[in-house]
């Protein structure tokens, strides 16, 4: 039986983000449970830690989104400037053609 090659989970993939989101919430819930059992304050710290985890994960998603959009905008503007520099106006190409024809004649 031939096994398929495994690809590592990329943190930039949606699956990686989902796993990170779920594990962070579970970790904070576990910490809240331990704090509640240690201090005898049933579900107070579980709820607080859950909310901290959710708000933190949404903030992290927001900052990642902003960073990726900044990269996309920079790439897009670099591509637009590159295209503007490589394209020439019809007047300059016809003038170049006339100059090259006169030089050869």
C-alpha positions in Angstrom: 0.0 0.0 0.0 1.4 3.3 -1.1 0.9 6.2 1.3 0.2 9.7 -0.1 2.8 12.3 0.9 1.6 14.4 3.7 1.7 18.2 3.5 2.4 20.1 6.7 -0.4 22.3 7.9 0.2 25.8 6.7 -0.8 28.5 9.2 -1.9 30.6 6.3 -4.4 28.0 5.1 -8.0 28.1 6.3 -7.7 24.7 7.9 -4.7 25.9 9.9 -6.6 29.0 11.0 -9.6 26.9 12.1 -7.5 24.5 14.1 -5.7 27.4 15.7 -9.0 29.0 16.6 -10.4 25.9 18.1 -7.3 24.9 20.0 -6.9 28.4 21.5 -10.5 28.4 22.7 -10.1 24.9 24.2 -6.9 25.9 25.9 -8.4 29.0 27.5 -11.5 27.0 28.5 -9.2 24.5 30.2 -7.3 27.2 32.0 -10.6 28.7 33.1 -11.8 25.3 34.4 -8.5 24.9 36.4 -8.8 28.3 37.9 -12.4 27.8 38.8 -11.7 24.4 40.5 -8.7 25.9 42.3 -10.6 29.0 43.6 -14.1 27.4 43.9 -15.8 29.9 41.5 -17.7 27.7 39.2 -18.1 28.8 35.7 -16.9 32.4 36.3 -13.3 32.0 35.0 -14.4 29.5 32.3 -16.7 32.2 30.8 -14.1 35.0 31.2 -11.3 32.9 29.6 -13.6 31.8 26.8 -14.5 35.4 26.0 -10.8 36.4 26.2 -9.9 33.6 23.7 -12.7 34.5 21.3 -11.9 38.2 21.3 -8.1 37.5 21.0 -8.7 35.2 18.0 -10.9 37.6 16.2 -8.3 40.4 16.8 -5.6 38.1 15.5 -7.7 37.4 12.4 -8.3 41.1 11.8 -4.6 41.9 12.0 -3.7 39.0 9.7 -6.3 40.2 7.2 -5.0 43.8 7.3 -1.4 42.6 6.8 -2.4 40.4 3.9 -4.4 43.2 2.3 -1.4 45.6 2.6 0.7 43.0 0.8 -1.9 42.6 -1.9 -2.2 46.3 -2.3 1.5 46.8 -2.6 1.8 44.0 -5.2 -1.1 45.5 -7.1 0.3 49.0 -7.1 3.7 47.7 -8.1 2.1 45.8 -11.0 0.1 48.8 -12.2 3.3 51.0 -12.1 5.2 48.4 -13.9 2.6 48.1 -16.6 2.5 51.9 -17.0 6.3 52.0 -17.4 6.3 49.3 -20.0 3.5 50.6 -22.2 4.2 53.4 -24.5 1.9 55.9 -26.1 1.0 55.4 -29.8 2.7 58.8 -30.6 6.0 57.8 -29.2 6.0 54.4 -31.1 5.2 56.1 -34.4 7.9 58.7 -33.8 10.4 55.9 -33.0 9.4 54.1 -36.1 9.9 57.2 -38.3 13.3 57.8 -36.7 14.4 54.3 -37.3 13.2 54.3 -40.9 15.0 57.6 -41.6 18.2 56.3 -40.1 18.2 53.2 -42.4 17.2 55.1 -45.5 
